[in-house]
């Protein structure tokens, strides 16, 4: 991996990837049944995105 | 308890009072279970997902292994900082503990990232967080496997 150029992601891509990976892991760890897992994953993913975007907009006035 | 009270102190009134206190028969089994659970927790930390695989929780085992592997691959690929034990301050120590949580992947990541970290850009900073998240998530999963092995609801 060190021989290839580093992975370059935009802020939003990094947020999406992080939210997706962690939501899936939390869903599998905390729920047993598949319908519950899927519901939890979707809910957690949406909350990650909402909170991330919310904090991003909250910091916007101080970004310049 | 059906122990009867006797006026004669030398008289044995019940089998329970005639011998020394005997530990409950479940005690050795419980101790064995605790030590097995501890080993399962350690296995889960060393190789992400192994703690669940040993308990035949295949879905969770595969998910944990894949999640930690992807996060570590992204963290090193984005040239995040992989902390070492000889850190200068408390944040370095905390980062080292978090990174070490990935178990064998920590040593793999140290060998993969030969060009060193680059946290002068946002990507490297994100990589550092991805790596730390992988470690903390694996510690959480190992604790989950430990609790499941102890028989607690998981």
Backbone of each chain as ProteinMPNN parsed JSONL, in Angstrom:
{"seq_chain_A": "XXXXXXXXXXXXXXXXXXXXXXXXXXXXXXXXXXXXXXXXXXXXXXXXXXXXXXXXXXXXXXXX", "coords_chain_A": {"N_chain_A": [[0.811, -1.21, 0.0], [2.033, 1.19, 0.625], [3.538, 1.776, -1.572], [1.913, 2.698, -3.546], [0.236, 5.702, -4.631], [-1.239, 7.735, -2.082], [-4.59, 7.31, -0.78], [-7.081, 9.443, -1.861], [-9.623, 11.289, -0.627], [-12.6, 13.252, -0.67], [-13.963, 15.56, 1.767], [-16.66, 14.952, 2.149], [-16.882, 12.415, 0.996], [-15.244, 10.963, 2.724], [-16.745, 11.214, 5.059], [-19.095, 9.854, 4.285], [-18.119, 7.226, 3.841], [-17.076, 6.582, 6.374], [-19.409, 6.778, 7.956], [-20.983, 4.763, 6.822], [-19.452, 2.38, 7.176], [-19.132, 2.235, 9.983], [-21.785, 2.225, 10.813], [-22.723, -0.212, 9.798], [-21.137, -1.996, 11.268], [-21.958, -1.404, 13.917], [-24.652, -2.095, 13.696], [-24.548, -4.89, 13.273], [-23.315, -5.687, 15.617], [-25.041, -4.895, 17.654], [-27.62, -5.805, 17.193], [-29.645, -8.74, 16.679], [-31.495, -9.954, 14.907], [-32.152, -9.961, 11.38], [-33.986, -8.003, 10.14], [-34.09, -6.107, 12.193], [-31.419, -5.383, 12.31], [-31.005, -4.184, 9.789], [-32.731, -2.01, 9.935], [-31.565, -0.634, 12.058], [-29.023, -0.073, 11.003], [-29.647, 1.624, 8.838], [-30.908, 3.737, 10.188], [-28.847, 4.603, 11.921], [-26.919, 5.32, 10.044], [-28.197, 7.458, 8.714], [-28.383, 9.244, 10.844], [-25.671, 9.707, 11.398], [-24.943, 11.068, 9.045], [-26.676, 13.307, 9.133], [-25.923, 14.568, 11.557], [-23.22, 15.036, 11.026], [-23.344, 16.745, 8.761], [-24.788, 18.781, 9.954], [-23.039, 19.718, 11.95], [-21.016, 20.555, 10.294], [-22.25, 22.692, 8.898], [-22.738, 24.305, 11.103], [-20.2, 25.107, 11.737], [-19.565, 26.683, 9.658], [-19.748, 29.622, 9.67], [-17.387, 30.249, 10.999], [-15.343, 29.524, 9.404], [-13.881, 31.145, 7.786]], "CA_chain_A": [[0.0, 0.0, 0.0], [2.852, 2.379, 0.707], [4.145, 2.042, -2.867], [0.959, 3.397, -4.39], [-0.104, 7.003, -4.056], [-2.237, 7.653, -1.022], [-6.003, 7.424, -1.146], [-7.533, 10.827, -1.691], [-11.077, 11.39, -0.517], [-13.094, 14.564, -0.254], [-14.52, 15.527, 3.126], [-17.96, 14.284, 2.135], [-16.641, 10.985, 0.746], [-14.733, 10.379, 3.976], [-17.893, 11.146, 5.971], [-19.969, 8.774, 3.816], [-17.466, 5.935, 4.098], [-17.01, 6.376, 7.82], [-20.769, 6.539, 8.447], [-21.453, 3.462, 6.337], [-18.699, 1.28, 7.8], [-19.43, 2.159, 11.418], [-23.196, 1.851, 10.974], [-22.835, -1.659, 9.566], [-20.526, -2.691, 12.415], [-22.853, -1.233, 15.071], [-25.87, -2.863, 13.434], [-24.281, -6.324, 13.477], [-22.952, -5.944, 17.012], [-26.072, -4.603, 18.651], [-28.911, -6.446, 16.894], [-29.513, -10.14, 16.277], [-32.344, -10.313, 13.762], [-31.807, -9.2, 10.18], [-34.778, -6.775, 9.962], [-33.657, -5.126, 13.193], [-30.092, -4.899, 11.906], [-31.125, -3.267, 8.649], [-33.35, -0.773, 10.437], [-30.574, 0.064, 12.885], [-27.966, 0.427, 10.114], [-30.171, 2.787, 8.096], [-31.138, 4.815, 11.155], [-27.541, 5.089, 12.376], [-26.272, 5.978, 8.889], [-28.856, 8.749, 8.516], [-28.007, 10.143, 11.946], [-24.275, 10.116, 11.175], [-24.921, 12.087, 7.985], [-27.361, 14.513, 9.605], [-25.098, 15.239, 12.581], [-22.006, 15.508, 10.349], [-23.676, 17.927, 7.966], [-25.198, 19.829, 10.895], [-21.834, 20.305, 12.568], [-20.329, 21.259, 9.2], [-22.901, 23.995, 8.689], [-22.57, 25.111, 12.321], [-18.839, 25.67, 11.732], [-19.374, 27.484, 8.441], [-19.435, 31.042, 9.921], [-16.026, 30.438, 11.541], [-14.375, 28.878, 8.521], [-13.085, 32.125, 7.036]], "C_chain_A": [[0.846, 1.261, 0.0], [3.474, 2.735, -0.638], [3.208, 2.781, -3.812], [0.663, 4.745, -3.776], [-1.215, 6.856, -3.03], [-3.65, 7.803, -1.554], [-6.453, 8.853, -0.873], [-9.05, 10.875, -1.722], [-11.446, 12.828, -0.167], [-13.663, 14.432, 1.163], [-15.816, 14.717, 3.148], [-17.802, 12.781, 1.876], [-16.143, 10.289, 2.011], [-15.872, 10.218, 4.981], [-18.812, 9.989, 5.585], [-19.388, 7.404, 4.157], [-17.466, 5.596, 5.587], [-18.387, 5.998, 8.361], [-21.248, 5.145, 8.047], [-20.776, 2.307, 7.077], [-19.081, 1.122, 9.274], [-20.886, 1.762, 11.656], [-23.38, 0.351, 10.8], [-22.283, -2.428, 10.771], [-21.429, -2.59, 13.646], [-24.115, -2.073, 14.905], [-25.674, -4.336, 13.723], [-23.985, -6.624, 14.943], [-24.153, -5.832, 17.954], [-27.412, -5.26, 18.366], [-28.682, -7.858, 16.386], [-30.271, -10.46, 15.0], [-32.058, -9.392, 12.588], [-32.655, -7.939, 9.987], [-34.37, -5.684, 10.951], [-32.305, -4.528, 12.824], [-30.201, -3.859, 10.8], [-31.723, -1.938, 9.084], [-32.327, 0.052, 11.219], [-29.476, 0.684, 12.014], [-28.437, 1.679, 9.384], [-30.349, 3.989, 9.022], [-29.821, 5.44, 11.592], [-26.83, 5.853, 11.255], [-26.868, 7.369, 8.668], [-28.453, 9.737, 9.61], [-26.569, 10.629, 11.814], [-24.219, 11.26, 10.155], [-25.527, 13.393, 8.476], [-26.487, 15.284, 10.598], [-23.832, 15.808, 11.943], [-22.268, 16.77, 9.546], [-24.075, 19.096, 8.867], [-24.004, 20.517, 11.524], [-21.047, 21.087, 11.513], [-20.919, 22.631, 8.955], [-22.742, 24.886, 9.909], [-21.192, 25.774, 12.348], [-18.615, 26.627, 10.567], [-19.045, 28.954, 8.725], [-18.0, 31.269, 10.402], [-14.948, 29.939, 10.596], [-13.564, 29.872, 7.722], [-12.832, 33.362, 7.876]], "O_chain_A": [[0.442, 2.285, -0.552], [3.896, 3.875, -0.835], [3.655, 3.416, -4.767], [0.81, 4.936, -2.569], [-2.036, 5.943, -3.119], [-3.873, 8.35, -2.634], [-6.23, 9.395, 0.21], [-9.675, 10.54, -2.728], [-10.712, 13.524, 0.534], [-13.82, 13.326, 1.681], [-16.04, 13.905, 4.046], [-18.51, 11.97, 2.473], [-16.561, 9.176, 2.33], [-15.954, 9.204, 5.673], [-19.258, 9.232, 6.447], [-20.079, 6.538, 4.693], [-17.807, 4.486, 5.996], [-18.528, 5.037, 9.118], [-21.851, 4.436, 8.852], [-21.437, 1.379, 7.542], [-19.322, 0.012, 9.747], [-21.181, 1.036, 12.606], [-24.108, -0.284, 11.564], [-22.893, -3.393, 11.232], [-21.641, -3.583, 14.341], [-24.59, -2.687, 15.86], [-26.528, -4.969, 14.344], [-24.355, -7.681, 15.454], [-24.265, -6.58, 18.925], [-28.275, -5.266, 19.244], [-27.669, -8.147, 15.749], [-29.759, -11.151, 14.119], [-31.763, -8.21, 12.761], [-32.093, -6.884, 9.693], [-34.311, -4.503, 10.607], [-32.071, -3.332, 12.997], [-29.58, -2.798, 10.86], [-31.277, -0.874, 8.655], [-32.238, 1.27, 11.062], [-29.05, 1.815, 12.25], [-27.717, 2.675, 9.319], [-29.984, 5.113, 8.677], [-29.692, 6.664, 11.629], [-26.221, 6.897, 11.489], [-26.138, 8.338, 8.46], [-28.211, 10.913, 9.34], [-26.268, 11.793, 12.077], [-23.55, 12.272, 10.365], [-24.96, 14.465, 8.26], [-26.334, 16.501, 10.489], [-23.413, 16.919, 12.268], [-21.519, 17.743, 9.633], [-23.746, 20.249, 8.588], [-23.959, 21.743, 11.622], [-20.486, 22.144, 11.8], [-20.193, 23.616, 8.821], [-22.622, 26.103, 9.769], [-21.028, 26.86, 12.904], [-17.588, 27.303, 10.501], [-18.146, 29.5, 8.085], [-17.456, 32.361, 10.233], [-13.768, 29.93, 10.947], [-12.627, 29.47, 7.032], [-12.18, 34.299, 7.415]]}, "seq_chain_B": "XXXXXXXXXXXXXXXXXXXXXXXXXXXXXXXXXXXXXXXXXXXXXXXXXXXXXXXXXXXXXXXXXXXXXXXXXXXXXXXXXXXXXXXXXXXXXXXXXXXXXXXXXXXXXXXXXXXXXXXXXXXXXXXXXXXXXXXXXXXXXXXXXXXXXXXXXX", "coords_chain_B": {"N_chain_B": [[-33.368, -24.532, 53.927], [-33.159, -27.27, 56.098], [-32.246, -27.543, 58.621], [-32.06, -28.724, 61.963], [-32.53, -27.56, 65.3], [-30.599, -28.433, 68.069], [-30.338, -29.395, 71.491], [-28.097, -30.598, 72.496], [-24.776, -29.9, 72.125], [-22.833, -31.545, 71.004], [-24.083, -33.246, 69.384], [-24.835, -34.319, 66.167], [-26.939, -32.786, 63.998], [-27.608, -32.418, 61.404], [-26.59, -33.219, 58.078], [-25.367, -31.123, 56.78], [-24.152, -29.589, 58.702], [-22.166, -31.154, 59.621], [-19.83, -31.288, 58.209], [-17.015, -29.462, 56.785], [-17.459, -26.191, 55.283], [-18.536, -26.522, 52.016], [-17.658, -25.513, 48.803], [-20.0, -24.321, 46.362], [-21.043, -26.595, 43.766], [-20.962, -25.433, 41.289], [-18.895, -23.635, 41.194], [-16.146, -24.277, 40.244], [-16.74, -24.722, 37.578], [-17.749, -22.242, 36.839], [-15.504, -20.66, 37.185], [-13.883, -21.733, 35.244], [-15.337, -21.065, 33.045], [-15.135, -18.297, 33.119], [-12.392, -17.947, 32.658], [-12.193, -19.03, 30.117], [-13.791, -17.217, 28.758], [-12.232, -14.956, 29.031], [-10.0, -15.656, 27.515], [-11.232, -15.836, 25.037], [-11.966, -13.173, 24.677], [-9.408, -12.02, 24.525], [-8.46, -13.287, 22.208], [-10.232, -12.207, 20.393], [-9.412, -9.586, 20.433], [-6.772, -9.783, 19.465], [-6.952, -10.967, 16.889], [-9.154, -9.541, 14.899], [-12.562, -10.298, 15.178], [-12.232, -12.972, 15.736], [-12.957, -13.732, 18.299], [-15.75, -13.816, 18.209], [-16.041, -15.686, 16.175], [-15.122, -18.007, 17.372], [-17.244, -18.558, 18.942], [-19.093, -19.263, 17.187], [-20.494, -17.18, 15.971], [-20.943, -16.226, 13.188], [-21.697, -14.196, 11.341], [-21.273, -11.803, 12.746], [-18.555, -12.091, 13.27], [-17.345, -12.045, 10.703], [-18.151, -9.519, 9.849], [-16.922, -7.813, 11.735], [-14.205, -8.379, 11.312], [-13.944, -7.58, 8.615], [-14.698, -4.883, 8.782], [-12.744, -3.734, 10.505], [-10.456, -4.326, 9.02], [-10.932, -2.875, 6.629], [-11.052, -0.25, 7.613], [-8.463, 0.041, 8.657], [-6.965, -0.312, 6.325], [-7.844, 1.9, 4.853], [-7.02, 3.928, 6.595], [-4.189, 3.684, 6.608], [-3.76, 3.915, 3.904], [-4.572, 6.508, 3.437], [-2.549, 7.774, 4.568], [-2.445, 8.158, 7.343], [-1.592, 8.947, 10.775], [0.216, 6.584, 12.544], [0.436, 5.728, 15.729], [3.188, 5.376, 18.039], [4.728, 3.635, 20.844], [6.463, 5.301, 22.146], [5.496, 7.911, 22.519], [5.209, 11.513, 22.794], [3.38, 12.992, 24.365], [0.239, 13.009, 26.248], [-1.813, 12.71, 24.391], [-0.594, 11.35, 22.324], [-0.112, 8.94, 23.613], [-2.737, 8.096, 24.126], [-3.577, 7.835, 21.496], [-1.892, 5.779, 20.704], [-2.82, 3.66, 22.298], [-5.386, 3.426, 21.249], [-4.796, 2.762, 18.569], [-3.438, 0.377, 18.965], [-5.489, -1.209, 19.644], [-6.385, -2.48, 17.383], [-5.162, -4.877, 17.257], [-3.513, -7.501, 15.623], [-3.523, -6.137, 13.256], [-2.383, -3.704, 13.751], [0.393, -4.062, 13.763], [0.694, -4.939, 11.191], [-0.117, -2.661, 9.813], [1.904, -0.902, 10.556], [4.015, -1.993, 9.154], [3.119, -1.731, 6.565], [2.894, 0.99, 6.085], [5.268, 2.583, 4.875], [6.185, 4.996, 3.931], [5.582, 6.824, 5.804], [3.549, 9.017, 7.901], [1.308, 11.598, 6.701], [0.105, 14.228, 7.804], [-0.343, 16.778, 7.102], [-2.275, 17.37, 5.386], [-5.871, 17.202, 4.99], [-6.621, 14.615, 4.393], [-4.698, 12.876, 5.53], [-5.144, 13.409, 8.189], [-7.746, 12.486, 8.474], [-7.203, 9.822, 7.969], [-5.747, 9.139, 10.253], [-7.796, 9.227, 12.149], [-9.462, 7.221, 11.175], [-7.928, 4.967, 11.579], [-7.668, 4.975, 14.385], [-10.335, 4.696, 15.066], [-10.846, 2.139, 14.097], [-9.365, 0.633, 15.921], [-10.621, 1.202, 18.416], [-13.157, 0.284, 17.882], [-12.639, -2.422, 17.518], [-11.808, -3.105, 20.082], [-14.212, -2.734, 21.417], [-15.704, -4.738, 20.173], [-14.291, -6.996, 21.015], [-14.787, -6.886, 23.734], [-17.509, -7.307, 23.65], [-17.582, -9.939, 22.676], [-16.369, -11.191, 24.834], [-18.264, -10.747, 26.876], [-20.409, -12.138, 25.79], [-19.381, -14.717, 25.867], [-19.3, -15.115, 28.572], [-21.869, -15.566, 29.066], [-23.644, -13.556, 29.226], [-26.252, -11.458, 27.969], [-26.031, -10.919, 24.551]], "CA_chain_B": [[-32.531, -25.305, 54.839], [-33.972, -28.038, 57.04], [-31.407, -27.796, 59.787], [-32.81, -28.744, 63.214], [-31.778, -27.059, 66.448], [-30.467, -29.46, 69.089], [-29.825, -28.924, 72.771], [-26.784, -31.201, 72.704], [-23.86, -29.324, 71.135], [-22.014, -32.567, 70.357], [-24.896, -34.079, 68.516], [-24.944, -33.854, 64.781], [-28.35, -32.758, 63.674], [-27.835, -32.322, 59.962], [-25.347, -33.481, 57.338], [-24.745, -29.874, 56.341], [-23.335, -29.033, 59.773], [-21.159, -32.115, 60.046], [-18.583, -31.149, 57.443], [-16.566, -28.105, 56.51], [-18.229, -25.584, 54.184], [-18.126, -26.987, 50.687], [-18.079, -24.54, 47.792], [-21.027, -24.853, 45.47], [-20.434, -27.361, 42.68], [-20.834, -24.642, 40.055], [-17.776, -22.699, 41.267], [-15.061, -24.545, 39.294], [-17.23, -24.532, 36.217], [-17.863, -20.798, 36.606], [-14.138, -20.14, 37.023], [-13.421, -22.196, 33.925], [-16.055, -20.266, 32.051], [-14.56, -16.955, 33.141], [-11.077, -17.954, 32.007], [-12.442, -19.231, 28.682], [-14.289, -15.942, 28.236], [-11.086, -14.042, 28.955], [-9.212, -16.078, 26.349], [-12.002, -15.454, 23.846], [-11.813, -11.724, 24.547], [-8.042, -11.747, 24.051], [-8.391, -13.734, 20.809], [-10.976, -11.222, 19.619], [-8.589, -8.374, 20.294], [-5.579, -10.056, 18.657], [-7.407, -11.124, 15.501], [-10.521, -9.028, 14.922], [-13.633, -11.222, 14.789], [-11.963, -14.355, 16.168], [-13.728, -13.978, 19.52], [-17.1, -14.205, 17.798], [-15.949, -16.909, 15.359], [-14.98, -19.133, 18.304], [-18.574, -18.829, 19.496], [-19.932, -19.551, 16.021], [-21.291, -16.025, 15.554], [-20.202, -16.01, 11.942], [-22.016, -12.888, 10.746], [-20.572, -10.763, 13.497], [-17.11, -12.287, 13.104], [-16.946, -11.567, 9.374], [-18.36, -8.068, 9.794], [-15.898, -7.128, 12.534], [-12.919, -8.512, 10.615], [-13.964, -6.746, 7.406], [-14.749, -3.47, 9.175], [-11.432, -3.309, 11.017], [-9.504, -4.397, 7.903], [-11.182, -1.752, 5.708], [-10.668, 1.001, 8.275], [-6.993, 0.108, 8.738], [-6.471, -0.106, 4.956], [-8.101, 3.302, 4.513], [-6.176, 4.768, 7.451], [-2.807, 3.678, 6.124], [-3.786, 4.42, 2.518], [-4.697, 7.972, 3.479], [-1.323, 8.2, 5.231], [-2.724, 8.616, 8.701], [-0.525, 8.752, 11.76], [0.128, 5.373, 13.367], [1.193, 6.118, 16.915], [4.105, 4.398, 18.643], [4.699, 3.666, 22.317], [7.339, 6.358, 22.673], [4.879, 9.203, 22.223], [5.679, 12.6, 23.642], [2.383, 13.516, 25.297], [-0.908, 12.144, 26.577], [-2.585, 12.432, 23.178], [0.126, 10.282, 21.618], [-0.355, 7.691, 24.36], [-4.12, 7.691, 23.85], [-3.604, 7.372, 20.099], [-1.21, 4.48, 20.658], [-3.746, 2.662, 22.869], [-6.474, 3.231, 20.273], [-4.25, 2.032, 17.409], [-3.094, -0.982, 19.398], [-6.747, -1.95, 19.727], [-6.628, -3.258, 16.156], [-4.504, -6.182, 17.399], [-2.463, -7.83, 14.655], [-3.538, -5.154, 12.172], [-1.499, -2.588, 14.105], [1.744, -4.396, 13.304], [0.588, -4.975, 9.736], [-0.169, -1.269, 9.349], [3.246, -0.32, 10.743], [4.866, -2.484, 8.074], [2.61, -1.27, 5.273], [3.098, 2.426, 5.895], [6.719, 2.815, 4.893], [6.504, 6.383, 3.602], [5.305, 7.667, 6.964], [2.28, 9.74, 7.84], [1.269, 12.948, 6.143], [-1.078, 14.847, 8.403], [-0.401, 18.181, 6.721], [-3.514, 17.522, 4.636], [-7.043, 16.641, 5.678], [-6.675, 13.162, 4.177], [-3.878, 12.211, 6.542], [-5.834, 13.562, 9.469], [-8.856, 11.517, 8.453], [-6.596, 8.492, 8.08], [-5.44, 8.929, 11.671], [-9.076, 8.938, 12.84], [-9.95, 5.912, 10.712], [-7.106, 3.948, 12.246], [-8.043, 4.958, 15.805], [-11.693, 4.152, 15.148], [-10.735, 0.684, 13.916], [-8.876, 0.066, 17.176], [-11.633, 1.303, 19.47], [-14.248, -0.615, 17.485], [-12.214, -3.807, 17.785], [-11.855, -3.29, 21.539], [-15.628, -2.888, 21.748], [-16.122, -6.068, 19.697], [-13.669, -7.999, 21.893], [-15.56, -6.841, 24.985], [-18.799, -7.929, 23.316], [-17.343, -11.384, 22.612], [-16.091, -11.596, 26.219], [-19.538, -10.77, 27.596], [-21.214, -13.241, 25.225], [-18.801, -15.967, 26.351], [-19.662, -15.239, 29.998], [-23.273, -15.927, 29.131], [-24.489, -12.378, 29.296], [-26.996, -11.24, 26.726], [-25.226, -10.204, 23.558]], "C_chain_B": [[-33.426, -26.0, 55.87], [-33.186, -28.379, 58.291], [-32.237, -27.713, 61.073], [-31.917, -28.272, 64.358], [-31.768, -28.131, 67.534], [-29.909, -28.869, 70.375], [-28.418, -29.432, 73.032], [-25.805, -30.681, 71.654], [-23.037, -30.367, 70.405], [-22.788, -33.395, 69.356], [-24.991, -33.474, 67.124], [-26.404, -33.927, 64.369], [-28.622, -32.744, 62.17], [-26.529, -32.606, 59.242], [-24.622, -32.203, 56.947], [-23.834, -29.308, 57.418], [-22.185, -29.944, 60.172], [-19.84, -31.957, 59.309], [-18.241, -29.681, 57.241], [-17.376, -27.534, 55.343], [-17.67, -26.013, 52.82], [-18.565, -25.945, 49.667], [-19.13, -25.153, 46.879], [-20.395, -25.549, 44.272], [-20.244, -26.559, 41.4], [-19.572, -23.799, 40.037], [-16.637, -23.023, 40.298], [-15.498, -24.337, 37.848], [-17.323, -23.046, 35.871], [-16.49, -20.185, 36.387], [-13.593, -20.502, 35.642], [-14.058, -21.36, 32.819], [-15.481, -18.856, 31.955], [-13.22, -16.922, 32.405], [-11.226, -18.192, 30.497], [-12.912, -17.928, 28.041], [-13.157, -14.941, 28.074], [-10.218, -14.366, 27.74], [-9.915, -15.692, 25.054], [-11.893, -13.951, 23.603], [-10.442, -11.35, 24.011], [-7.879, -12.139, 22.581], [-9.095, -12.735, 19.901], [-10.21, -9.934, 19.431], [-7.426, -8.629, 19.318], [-5.922, -10.206, 17.18], [-8.873, -10.704, 15.465], [-11.53, -10.051, 14.402], [-13.436, -12.632, 15.291], [-12.766, -14.703, 17.428], [-15.15, -14.413, 19.207], [-17.074, -15.5, 16.99], [-15.84, -18.137, 16.269], [-16.315, -19.51, 18.949], [-19.609, -19.058, 18.392], [-20.902, -18.423, 15.692], [-20.661, -15.526, 14.256], [-20.44, -14.63, 11.341], [-21.253, -11.769, 11.424], [-19.062, -10.871, 13.299], [-16.638, -11.71, 11.769], [-17.066, -10.051, 9.3], [-17.263, -7.325, 10.553], [-14.55, -7.187, 11.826], [-12.868, -7.568, 9.41], [-13.935, -5.263, 7.763], [-13.377, -2.975, 9.63], [-10.41, -3.305, 9.877], [-9.681, -3.208, 6.964], [-10.727, -0.437, 6.341], [-9.15, 1.15, 8.364], [-6.409, 0.361, 7.344], [-6.679, 1.344, 4.525], [-7.182, 4.226, 5.308], [-4.741, 4.835, 6.962], [-2.732, 4.231, 4.701], [-3.879, 5.927, 2.46], [-3.521, 8.608, 4.218], [-1.6, 8.852, 6.594], [-1.564, 8.314, 9.625], [-0.774, 7.456, 12.54], [1.043, 5.596, 14.561], [2.084, 4.985, 17.42], [4.124, 4.605, 20.154], [5.508, 4.812, 22.897], [6.799, 7.743, 22.338], [5.289, 10.257, 23.222], [4.673, 13.054, 24.686], [1.216, 12.551, 25.47], [-1.713, 11.783, 25.333], [-1.922, 11.324, 22.356], [-0.118, 8.936, 22.289], [-1.766, 7.176, 24.098], [-4.24, 7.152, 22.423], [-2.965, 6.007, 19.958], [-2.134, 3.378, 21.186], [-4.866, 2.364, 21.87], [-5.972, 2.413, 19.08], [-3.947, 0.577, 17.759], [-4.338, -1.857, 19.531], [-7.031, -2.787, 18.496], [-5.929, -4.614, 16.192], [-3.424, -6.391, 16.354], [-2.412, -6.81, 13.519], [-2.631, -3.957, 12.472], [-0.099, -2.837, 13.541], [1.79, -4.484, 11.784], [0.635, -3.554, 9.171], [1.196, -0.599, 9.474], [4.171, -0.747, 9.608], [4.42, -1.966, 6.72], [2.961, 0.191, 5.02], [4.578, 2.777, 5.997], [7.071, 4.269, 4.616], [6.211, 7.335, 4.757], [4.013, 8.442, 6.801], [2.425, 11.099, 7.173], [-0.004, 13.618, 6.651], [-1.135, 16.352, 8.102], [-1.647, 18.458, 5.872], [-4.644, 16.838, 5.395], [-7.086, 15.122, 5.545], [-5.891, 12.389, 5.228], [-4.519, 12.264, 7.917], [-7.015, 12.597, 9.568], [-8.32, 10.098, 8.61], [-6.266, 8.136, 9.517], [-6.698, 8.547, 12.435], [-9.611, 7.565, 12.437], [-9.222, 4.79, 11.451], [-7.503, 3.837, 13.729], [-9.439, 4.366, 15.979], [-11.676, 2.635, 15.003], [-10.316, 0.025, 15.226], [-9.937, 0.068, 18.26], [-12.804, 0.371, 19.156], [-13.888, -2.076, 17.769], [-12.199, -4.099, 19.291], [-13.298, -3.493, 22.001], [-16.123, -4.284, 21.35], [-15.537, -7.171, 20.578], [-14.396, -8.058, 23.236], [-16.918, -7.513, 24.794], [-18.656, -9.452, 23.292], [-17.106, -11.944, 24.015], [-17.399, -11.735, 27.006], [-20.429, -11.912, 27.099], [-20.701, -14.58, 25.748], [-19.112, -16.196, 27.826], [-21.132, -15.597, 30.169], [-24.204, -14.755, 29.28], [-25.147, -12.158, 27.941], [-26.155, -10.419, 25.758], [-25.922, -10.245, 22.208]], "O_chain_B": [[-34.332, -25.389, 56.438], [-33.441, -29.394, 58.939], [-33.011, -26.775, 61.265], [-30.717, -28.545, 64.385], [-32.817, -28.677, 67.879], [-29.097, -27.944, 70.339], [-27.633, -28.772, 73.713], [-25.95, -30.959, 70.463], [-22.58, -30.112, 69.291], [-22.211, -34.152, 68.575], [-25.201, -32.273, 66.954], [-27.021, -34.992, 64.39], [-29.735, -33.026, 61.729], [-25.461, -32.265, 59.75], [-23.4, -32.2, 56.8], [-22.856, -28.626, 57.109], [-21.327, -29.557, 60.965], [-18.819, -32.465, 59.773], [-19.052, -28.788, 57.488], [-17.909, -28.279, 54.522], [-16.479, -25.869, 52.54], [-19.726, -25.534, 49.666], [-19.142, -26.363, 46.654], [-19.329, -25.142, 43.81], [-19.465, -26.945, 40.529], [-19.195, -23.289, 38.982], [-16.19, -22.127, 39.583], [-14.738, -23.848, 37.013], [-17.014, -22.642, 34.751], [-16.312, -19.315, 35.535], [-12.942, -19.7, 34.973], [-13.429, -21.004, 31.822], [-15.354, -18.293, 30.868], [-12.942, -16.004, 31.634], [-10.479, -17.627, 29.698], [-12.496, -17.576, 26.937], [-13.121, -14.175, 27.11], [-9.762, -13.469, 27.03], [-9.274, -15.272, 24.09], [-11.746, -13.509, 22.464], [-10.318, -10.476, 23.153], [-7.246, -11.423, 21.805], [-8.637, -12.447, 18.796], [-10.335, -9.267, 18.404], [-7.134, -7.798, 18.457], [-5.252, -9.633, 16.322], [-9.739, -11.434, 15.947], [-11.364, -10.6, 13.313], [-14.379, -13.423, 15.28], [-13.201, -15.843, 17.594], [-15.691, -15.292, 19.878], [-17.983, -16.322, 17.107], [-16.404, -19.188, 15.964], [-16.494, -20.626, 19.437], [-20.818, -19.048, 18.628], [-22.0, -18.67, 15.193], [-19.939, -14.529, 14.242], [-19.504, -13.973, 10.886], [-20.667, -10.905, 10.771], [-18.373, -9.859, 13.176], [-15.652, -10.976, 11.716], [-16.191, -9.378, 8.756], [-16.737, -6.323, 10.068], [-13.837, -6.187, 11.744], [-11.887, -6.853, 9.207], [-13.233, -4.478, 7.125], [-12.91, -1.924, 9.192], [-9.593, -2.39, 9.777], [-8.697, -2.597, 6.546], [-10.093, 0.388, 5.684], [-8.614, 2.241, 8.172], [-5.474, 1.149, 7.193], [-5.801, 1.946, 3.908], [-6.633, 5.185, 4.766], [-4.145, 5.91, 6.906], [-1.778, 4.919, 4.336], [-3.337, 6.558, 1.552], [-3.5, 9.814, 4.461], [-1.078, 9.914, 6.933], [-0.673, 7.53, 9.299], [-1.843, 7.264, 13.12], [2.265, 5.646, 14.424], [1.778, 3.805, 17.252], [3.615, 5.598, 20.673], [5.26, 5.243, 24.023], [7.545, 8.632, 21.928], [5.667, 9.949, 24.352], [5.063, 13.46, 25.78], [1.202, 11.447, 24.925], [-2.238, 10.674, 25.233], [-2.596, 10.476, 21.771], [-0.306, 7.921, 21.619], [-1.973, 5.983, 23.877], [-4.911, 6.15, 22.175], [-3.435, 5.171, 19.186], [-2.223, 2.299, 20.599], [-5.245, 1.21, 21.668], [-6.644, 1.483, 18.634], [-4.171, -0.331, 16.958], [-4.251, -3.085, 19.53], [-7.839, -3.714, 18.556], [-6.081, -5.414, 15.269], [-2.524, -5.564, 16.209], [-1.369, -6.639, 12.889], [-2.167, -3.279, 11.556], [0.51, -1.959, 12.931], [2.798, -4.145, 11.164], [1.328, -3.28, 8.191], [1.596, 0.177, 8.605], [5.008, 0.032, 9.154], [5.242, -1.78, 5.823], [3.281, 0.583, 3.898], [5.071, 3.203, 7.042], [8.138, 4.733, 5.018], [6.552, 8.516, 4.694], [3.452, 8.519, 5.708], [3.515, 11.665, 7.095], [-1.05, 13.574, 6.002], [-1.867, 17.1, 8.749], [-2.029, 19.609, 5.663], [-4.426, 16.026, 6.295], [-7.527, 14.423, 6.457], [-6.36, 11.378, 5.75], [-4.452, 11.315, 8.698], [-7.248, 11.978, 10.606], [-8.917, 9.274, 9.303], [-6.466, 7.003, 9.956], [-6.67, 7.647, 13.274], [-10.151, 6.837, 13.27], [-9.825, 3.808, 11.883], [-7.654, 2.735, 14.255], [-9.691, 3.624, 16.928], [-12.404, 1.93, 15.702], [-10.849, -1.02, 15.597], [-10.137, -0.935, 18.946], [-13.37, -0.253, 20.054], [-14.73, -2.861, 18.205], [-12.535, -5.203, 19.719], [-13.569, -4.323, 22.869], [-16.864, -4.926, 22.094], [-16.206, -8.166, 20.856], [-14.595, -9.133, 23.802], [-17.406, -8.207, 25.686], [-19.504, -10.168, 23.824], [-17.579, -13.03, 24.347], [-17.607, -12.722, 27.712], [-21.112, -12.568, 27.885], [-21.492, -15.478, 26.039], [-19.181, -17.338, 28.279], [-21.586, -15.894, 31.274], [-25.412, -14.926, 29.442], [-24.657, -12.616, 26.909], [-25.636, -9.359, 26.109], [-25.409, -9.699, 21.232]]}, "name": "protein", "num_of_chains": 2, "seq": "XXXXXXXXXXXXXXXXXXXXXXXXXXXXXXXXXXXXXXXXXXXXXXXXXXXXXXXXXXXXXXXXXXXXXXXXXXXXXXXXXXXXXXXXXXXXXXXXXXXXXXXXXXXXXXXXXXXXXXXXXXXXXXXXXXXXXXXXXXXXXXXXXXXXXXXXXXXXXXXXXXXXXXXXXXXXXXXXXXXXXXXXXXXXXXXXXXXXXXXXXXXXXXXXXXXXXXXXXX"}
